[in-house]
Amino acid sequence: MALTEIIITRALTKIASDPQVIGRLLNCSDSSMPNIETYTMGGYFFWDTIGNVNGWRLQRNRVFGNYRIIDPDDIRKAWGGEKAIIEIFRKI
């Protein structure tokens, strides 16, 4: 498993065990994007799933290249550019 996959898997595992960690990190991060939690359609057409742990998914948009974190109920919990999402994962 590549280092990036290990980081993604560990971060998604942490998020799955403590979903509020995303909000805490976004509240103290300069690189976070404002997020309104909203249902998604699962991202099967415009999104590539980069990692999946217990239904929590990190996805990358095929058109725009931005990232998002989706919970098992298909609710967007965080989004942003690659640097912002990687920063969130590093803090986790």
C-alpha positions, 0 to 999 in steps of 0.5 A: 500500500502506498504512503498516500493510501495509508494516510487516507485509510488512517484518516478515514478510520479516525473520522469513522470512529469520531465524526466530530473530528472534522468539525473540530479541525475545520474550526481551527484550520486556516485552510478549511472551506465553509461547509454546509452539510448536505446530502449528495447523490453519492458521487458515482458520475463526477467523483472518483473515490480515493479512499473508503473506510466504514462508508466514509469516503474521500472523493476527488471531482473528475472535472474540477479536481476538488476533494470532499469527505462524505459520510456513510449517509452520503452527507458532505462533511468537508470539502476543499482543494487537495492541500486543505483536505491533506492538511485535515488528514495530517491533523487527524 
